């Protein structure tokens, strides 16, 4: 089975764009999606995609500030355990 990071990279490249261009799957996980230009509307939709893919629910507190992608991976792994 693919790692959480690999699965998240695939979801990002398949579901998100910046300025009409898909986001590369090799992006730096020390950044947040908002830092690379993903709109807040797209982020809200993407949270739903993540919840469906990983079968998790996020609290509003989890999403009230820009999360680094590496932190998101940690959150997903913690919720999977």
MDTraj code that builds the backbone (N, CA, C; nanometers):
import mdtraj as md
import numpy as np

residues = "UNK UNK UNK UNK UNK UNK UNK UNK UNK UNK UNK UNK UNK UNK UNK UNK UNK UNK UNK UNK UNK UNK UNK UNK UNK UNK UNK UNK UNK UNK UNK UNK UNK UNK UNK UNK UNK UNK UNK UNK UNK UNK UNK UNK UNK UNK UNK UNK UNK UNK UNK UNK UNK UNK UNK UNK UNK UNK UNK UNK UNK UNK UNK UNK UNK UNK UNK UNK UNK UNK UNK UNK UNK UNK UNK UNK UNK UNK UNK UNK UNK".split()
xyz = np.array([
    [0.0843, -0.1189, 0.0000],
    [0.0000, 0.0000, 0.0000],
    [0.0886, 0.1249, 0.0000],
    [0.0451, 0.2252, -0.0701],
    [0.1204, 0.3504, -0.0795],
    [0.1215, 0.4217, 0.0557],
    [0.2280, 0.4956, 0.0812],
    [0.2387, 0.5719, 0.2054],
    [0.1370, 0.6863, 0.2046],
    [0.1114, 0.7394, 0.3218],
    [0.0205, 0.8535, 0.3330],
    [0.0698, 0.9691, 0.2470],
    [0.2001, 0.9952, 0.2509],
    [0.2551, 1.1050, 0.1713],
    [0.2345, 1.0807, 0.0224],
    [0.2579, 0.9579, -0.0232],
    [0.2379, 0.9269, -0.1651],
    [0.0916, 0.9429, -0.2054],
    [0.0016, 0.8960, -0.1208],
    [-0.1411, 0.9092, -0.1494],
    [-0.1822, 1.0560, -0.1545],
    [-0.1287, 1.1355, -0.0615],
    [-0.1613, 1.2777, -0.0587],
    [-0.1046, 1.3489, -0.1812],
    [0.0159, 1.3146, -0.2209],
    [0.0754, 1.3732, -0.3418],
    [-0.0135, 1.3461, -0.4637],
    [-0.0619, 1.2231, -0.4741],
    [-0.1478, 1.1860, -0.5872],
    [-0.2781, 1.2661, -0.5841],
    [-0.3390, 1.2769, -0.4666],
    [-0.4631, 1.3541, -0.4545],
    [-0.4422, 1.5004, -0.4919],
    [-0.3310, 1.5565, -0.4483],
    [-0.3017, 1.6965, -0.4799],
    [-0.2879, 1.7146, -0.6301],
    [-0.2095, 1.6284, -0.6931],
    [-0.1860, 1.6447, -0.8372],
    [-0.3119, 1.6190, -0.9193],
    [-0.4036, 1.5371, -0.8689],
    [-0.5265, 1.5057, -0.9419],
    [-0.6399, 1.6054, -0.9161],
    [-0.6337, 1.6770, -0.8035],
    [-0.7491, 1.7577, -0.7631],
    [-0.7258, 1.9073, -0.7513],
    [-0.6016, 1.9512, -0.7498],
    [-0.5754, 2.0928, -0.7267],
    [-0.4969, 2.1556, -0.8408],
    [-0.5223, 2.2847, -0.8613],
    [-0.4512, 2.3624, -0.9629],
    [-0.4162, 2.4989, -0.9048],
    [-0.3131, 2.5585, -0.9608],
    [-0.2779, 2.6972, -0.9321],
    [-0.2652, 2.7668, -1.0666],
    [-0.3408, 2.8728, -1.0847],
    [-0.3422, 2.9466, -1.2118],
    [-0.3712, 2.8555, -1.3309],
    [-0.4637, 2.7610, -1.3114],
    [-0.5043, 2.6719, -1.4192],
    [-0.4081, 2.5591, -1.4497],
    [-0.3011, 2.5486, -1.3733],
    [-0.2021, 2.4430, -1.3955],
    [-0.2061, 2.3436, -1.2802],
    [-0.2010, 2.2129, -1.3109],
    [-0.1977, 2.1138, -1.2034],
    [-0.0736, 2.1330, -1.1169],
    [-0.0860, 2.0970, -0.9915],
    [0.0272, 2.1052, -0.8994],
    [0.1100, 1.9789, -0.9144],
    [0.2379, 1.9957, -0.9276],
    [0.3290, 1.8833, -0.9440],
    [0.3276, 1.7947, -0.8202],
    [0.3339, 1.6644, -0.8410],
    [0.3354, 1.5696, -0.7302],
    [0.4658, 1.5743, -0.6518],
    [0.5676, 1.6408, -0.7049],
    [0.6951, 1.6452, -0.6330],
    [0.7122, 1.7730, -0.5501],
    [0.6009, 1.8330, -0.5061],
    [0.6097, 1.9559, -0.4294],
    [0.6728, 1.9337, -0.2923],
    [0.7231, 2.0409, -0.2360],
    [0.7920, 2.0408, -0.1072],
    [0.6895, 2.0324, 0.0057],
    [0.6987, 1.9289, 0.0884],
    [0.6013, 1.9096, 0.1948],
    [0.6282, 1.9962, 0.3174],
    [0.7292, 2.0828, 0.3117],
    [0.7509, 2.1765, 0.4222],
    [0.6719, 2.3053, 0.4003],
    [0.5923, 2.3115, 0.2941],
    [0.5068, 2.4268, 0.2660],
    [0.3605, 2.3882, 0.2854],
    [0.2756, 2.4882, 0.2872],
    [0.1314, 2.4624, 0.2914],
    [0.0747, 2.4860, 0.1519],
    [-0.0436, 2.4325, 0.1278],
    [-0.1065, 2.4525, -0.0026],
    [-0.1382, 2.5995, -0.0269],
    [-0.1743, 2.6721, 0.0771],
    [-0.2023, 2.8150, 0.0578],
    [-0.0756, 2.8916, 0.0213],
    [0.0393, 2.8476, 0.0715],
    [0.1658, 2.9141, 0.0381],
    [0.2025, 2.8977, -0.1091],
    [0.1567, 2.7902, -0.1717],
    [0.1895, 2.7717, -0.3134],
    [0.0807, 2.8260, -0.4053],
    [-0.0239, 2.8857, -0.3452],
    [-0.1219, 2.9560, -0.4260],
    [-0.2576, 2.8910, -0.4413],
    [-0.2866, 2.7858, -0.3673],
    [-0.4190, 2.7231, -0.3748],
    [-0.5190, 2.8143, -0.3035],
    [-0.6307, 2.8416, -0.3684],
    [-0.7309, 2.9316, -0.3107],
    [-0.7994, 2.8675, -0.1904],
    [-0.8547, 2.9521, -0.1046],
    [-0.9236, 2.9017, 0.0141],
    [-1.0458, 2.8187, -0.0241],
    [-1.1137, 2.8547, -0.1318],
    [-1.2291, 2.7758, -0.1783],
    [-1.1847, 2.6358, -0.2206],
    [-1.0746, 2.6291, -0.2939],
    [-1.0232, 2.4987, -0.3361],
    [-0.9763, 2.4168, -0.2166],
    [-0.9194, 2.4836, -0.1163],
    [-0.8753, 2.4124, 0.0038],
    [-0.9931, 2.3494, 0.0771],
    [-1.1035, 2.4229, 0.0862],
    [-1.2231, 2.3696, 0.1527],
    [-1.2718, 2.2444, 0.0801],
    [-1.2774, 2.2498, -0.0517],
    [-1.3186, 2.1327, -0.1296],
    [-1.2207, 2.0178, -0.1122],
    [-1.0923, 2.0504, -0.1088],
    [-0.9900, 1.9472, -0.0983],
    [-0.9944, 1.8764, 0.0369],
    [-1.0331, 1.9470, 0.1421],
    [-1.0485, 1.8828, 0.2728],
    [-1.1508, 1.7697, 0.2622],
    [-1.2589, 1.7920, 0.1879],
    [-1.3582, 1.6865, 0.1665],
    [-1.2999, 1.5674, 0.0931],
    [-1.2162, 1.5929, -0.0061],
    [-1.1500, 1.4848, -0.0801],
    [-1.0612, 1.4043, 0.0143],
    [-0.9856, 1.4741, 0.0985],
    [-0.8966, 1.4066, 0.1935],
    [-0.9775, 1.3227, 0.2916],
    [-1.0865, 1.3805, 0.3436],
    [-1.1697, 1.3070, 0.4391],
    [-1.2254, 1.1794, 0.3771],
    [-1.2690, 1.1877, 0.2522],
    [-1.3218, 1.0692, 0.1840],
    [-1.2128, 0.9657, 0.1588],
    [-1.0989, 1.0096, 0.1094],
    [-0.9901, 0.9181, 0.0742],
    [-0.9328, 0.8470, 0.1962],
    [-0.9162, 0.9199, 0.3064],
    [-0.8510, 0.8642, 0.4246],
    [-0.9507, 0.8226, 0.5326],
    [-1.0797, 0.8410, 0.5053],
    [-1.1852, 0.8045, 0.5995],
    [-1.1610, 0.8675, 0.7370],
    [-1.1382, 0.9981, 0.7365],
    [-1.1156, 1.0742, 0.8593],
    [-1.2082, 1.1950, 0.8596],
    [-1.2265, 1.2520, 0.9766],
    [-1.2992, 1.3777, 0.9910],
    [-1.2080, 1.4766, 1.0599],
    [-1.2047, 1.5981, 1.0087],
    [-1.1239, 1.7024, 1.0692],
    [-1.2114, 1.7905, 1.1561],
    [-1.1570, 1.8335, 1.2676],
    [-1.2214, 1.9346, 1.3499],
    [-1.1930, 2.0703, 1.2871],
    [-1.2813, 2.1665, 1.3060],
    [-1.2530, 2.3004, 1.2524],
    [-1.1186, 2.3555, 1.3014],
    [-1.0807, 2.3200, 1.4249],
    [-0.9536, 2.3670, 1.4793],
    [-0.8344, 2.3139, 1.3994],
    [-0.8506, 2.1957, 1.3388],
    [-0.7422, 2.1378, 1.2592],
    [-0.7148, 2.2197, 1.1336],
    [-0.8146, 2.2925, 1.0880],
    [-0.8048, 2.3607, 0.9587],
    [-0.8090, 2.5124, 0.9701],
    [-0.7964, 2.5667, 1.0917],
    [-0.8110, 2.7113, 1.1052],
    [-0.6842, 2.7902, 1.0756],
    [-0.5759, 2.7217, 1.0474],
    [-0.4537, 2.7892, 1.0053],
    [-0.3873, 2.7054, 0.8974],
    [-0.3051, 2.7668, 0.8145],
    [-0.2402, 2.6880, 0.7087],
    [-0.1519, 2.5780, 0.7677],
    [-0.1803, 2.4562, 0.7295],
    [-0.1004, 2.3427, 0.7745],
    [0.0083, 2.3134, 0.6736],
    [0.1265, 2.2895, 0.7223],
    [0.2320, 2.2393, 0.6349],
    [0.1880, 2.1003, 0.5899],
    [0.2221, 2.0633, 0.4699],
    [0.1817, 1.9322, 0.4190],
    [0.2386, 1.8202, 0.5048],
    [0.3596, 1.8367, 0.5558],
    [0.4187, 1.7350, 0.6432],
    [0.3352, 1.7179, 0.7701],
    [0.2823, 1.8276, 0.8239],
    [0.1964, 1.8210, 0.9420],
    [0.0652, 1.7516, 0.9086],
    [0.0130, 1.7762, 0.7906],
    [-0.1085, 1.7088, 0.7462],
    [-0.0866, 1.5582, 0.7382],
    [0.0278, 1.5161, 0.6876],
    [0.0601, 1.3732, 0.6820],
    [0.0605, 1.3153, 0.8231],
    [0.1203, 1.3865, 0.9184],
    [0.1232, 1.3402, 1.0576],
    [-0.0177, 1.3286, 1.1144],
    [-0.1029, 1.4272, 1.0864],
    [-0.2423, 1.4228, 1.1323],
    [-0.3162, 1.3026, 1.0749],
    [-0.2978, 1.2790, 0.9464],
    [-0.3644, 1.1659, 0.8809],
    [-0.3154, 1.0334, 0.9379],
    [-0.1851, 1.0211, 0.9581],
    [-0.1309, 0.8979, 1.0157],
    [-0.1815, 0.8764, 1.1577],
    [-0.1907, 0.9827, 1.2360],
    [-0.2396, 0.9719, 1.3737],
    [-0.3863, 0.9305, 1.3767],
    [-0.4662, 0.9807, 1.2825],
    [-0.6077, 0.9445, 1.2772],
    [-0.6296, 0.8038, 1.2244],
    [-0.5326, 0.7517, 1.1514],
    [-0.5449, 0.6163, 1.0970],
    [-0.5113, 0.5114, 1.2014],
    [-0.4369, 0.5500, 1.3036],
    [-0.3923, 0.4534, 1.4053],
    [-0.5027, 0.4185, 1.5017],
])
top = md.Topology()
chain = top.add_chain()
for i, resn in enumerate(residues, 1):
    res = top.add_residue(resn, chain, resSeq=i)
    for name in ("N", "CA", "C"):
        top.add_atom(name, md.element.get_by_symbol(name[0]), res)
traj = md.Trajectory(xyz[None], top)
